[in-house]
Amino acid sequence: MNILSQLNTLISPVLPVETGVFSGIPPDEYVVLTPLTDNFSVFGDDKPQLETQEARISLFSKKGYIKRKIQLVKLLLGADFVITDRRYIGYENSTGYHLYAIDVANYYKLEE
């Protein structure tokens, strides 16, 4: 398993979700997942055992984004994700969307 598939499985019952860019006509609320890093930040004996994967969850909302933000944070914490950053990016006048970003990390057993 990897972070993108885990996030997709977690979020897709709640909101439409795609990776990289939303294809087609976007709904009033949706999520785009962007991979950020894959690294071996935690290991011993000079051989990695775990891989840390990080991704950004970009919430786009034409409605009030705060309820969705709270809902996503609860989902993520309930699924044992580490939230590394949360921030309001801004309002896009041209599209009418508020954009809120949540950066997350999770640990995965290194696959050989």
Backbone torsions as a table, in degrees:
resi	resn	phi	psi	omega
1	MET	NA	152.6	175.1
2	ASN	-132.3	171.4	-172.6
3	ILE	-64.2	-37.7	-178.3
4	LEU	-67.0	-42.9	179.2
5	SER	-69.0	-36.7	178.4
6	GLN	-65.9	-43.6	178.2
7	LEU	-65.5	-41.3	178.7
8	ASN	-59.8	-45.6	179.0
9	THR	-63.3	-38.3	-178.2
10	LEU	-72.1	-43.2	-170.8
11	ILE	-90.4	-31.7	-173.3
12	SER	-58.5	-28.6	174.4
13	PRO	-69.1	-17.1	-175.3
14	VAL	-101.4	-42.4	-176.3
15	LEU	-142.7	152.2	171.0
16	PRO	-61.8	137.4	-176.6
17	VAL	-139.8	138.3	175.0
18	GLU	-140.3	165.1	-179.6
19	THR	-104.4	132.5	175.8
20	GLY	86.8	-62.1	-179.2
21	VAL	-154.4	149.5	179.0
22	PHE	-83.2	123.1	180.0
23	SER	-90.9	148.8	179.8
24	GLY	82.0	-164.4	-179.8
25	ILE	-83.5	118.2	-177.2
26	PRO	-73.9	142.5	175.4
27	PRO	-75.3	-179.6	-179.7
28	ASP	-65.6	-26.2	176.5
29	GLU	-138.5	134.0	177.4
30	TYR	-161.2	169.9	-178.7
31	VAL	-126.5	139.9	171.8
32	VAL	-119.5	130.0	178.6
33	LEU	-98.8	136.0	177.8
34	THR	-130.4	121.8	176.3
35	PRO	-67.7	141.5	-179.7
36	LEU	-110.9	-61.4	-177.8
37	THR	-145.1	156.1	169.1
38	ASP	-132.4	121.2	-179.1
39	ASN	-148.4	172.4	179.5
40	PHE	-111.2	61.1	-174.3
41	SER	-74.0	-19.7	-177.9
42	VAL	-125.9	107.6	174.9
43	PHE	-161.4	162.9	178.8
44	GLY	-133.7	169.7	178.7
45	ASP	58.4	29.8	178.2
46	ASP	57.0	20.5	178.5
47	LYS	-139.6	119.3	-178.4
48	PRO	-63.1	140.1	174.4
49	GLN	-111.6	-30.3	-179.0
50	LEU	-125.1	150.7	174.2
51	GLU	-115.8	131.1	174.2
52	THR	-92.6	123.4	177.3
53	GLN	-115.7	137.8	180.0
54	GLU	-125.8	147.2	178.5
55	ALA	-147.1	158.5	174.6
56	ARG	-107.4	132.9	174.1
57	ILE	-103.8	113.0	178.9
58	SER	-101.4	113.8	178.4
59	LEU	-94.0	121.3	175.9
60	PHE	-107.9	127.5	-177.6
61	SER	-145.5	130.6	173.0
62	LYS	-88.2	-12.2	177.7
63	LYS	-97.0	-170.5	173.1
64	GLY	-67.1	124.8	-174.7
65	TYR	-84.2	-14.6	-170.8
66	ILE	-64.2	-43.8	178.9
67	LYS	-62.3	-41.5	178.4
68	ARG	-66.4	-39.0	178.1
69	LYS	-59.8	-48.1	179.9
70	ILE	-61.7	-43.4	179.1
71	GLN	-60.8	-45.0	179.4
72	LEU	-65.2	-41.8	179.3
73	VAL	-61.3	-43.6	178.0
74	LYS	-62.5	-42.6	177.1
75	LEU	-59.6	-46.9	-177.4
76	LEU	-64.3	-46.2	179.4
77	LEU	-65.8	-37.0	177.5
78	GLY	-65.7	-25.0	178.7
79	ALA	-97.3	13.2	175.9
80	ASP	65.5	30.6	171.2
81	PHE	-80.2	151.2	172.8
82	VAL	-95.5	121.6	177.2
83	ILE	-90.8	116.6	-175.6
84	THR	-97.4	-18.8	179.3
85	ASP	-165.7	147.1	173.4
86	ARG	-141.3	133.8	179.2
87	ARG	-161.3	146.2	173.4
88	TYR	-81.1	122.5	-178.2
89	ILE	-85.8	-40.1	178.0
90	GLY	148.0	-177.0	179.3
91	TYR	-109.6	130.9	179.0
92	GLU	-96.0	107.7	-179.5
93	ASN	-59.6	-37.5	-175.0
94	SER	-70.0	-27.5	-177.5
95	THR	-111.6	-21.5	-177.9
96	GLY	83.4	13.2	-179.6
97	TYR	-99.2	139.5	163.6
98	HIS	-85.1	143.0	178.2
99	LEU	-121.9	124.7	178.5
100	TYR	-126.7	133.3	-177.0
101	ALA	-114.0	136.7	174.4
102	ILE	-126.1	118.3	176.5
103	ASP	-95.7	133.7	-177.2
104	VAL	-131.4	158.8	175.2
105	ALA	-136.9	154.3	174.2
106	ASN	-152.3	160.6	-176.8
107	TYR	-108.7	138.1	-177.9
108	TYR	-132.5	139.3	176.3
109	LYS	-61.8	133.8	-177.4
110	LEU	-66.0	124.4	178.5
111	GLU	-90.1	135.0	-178.5
112	GLU	-87.0	NA	NA
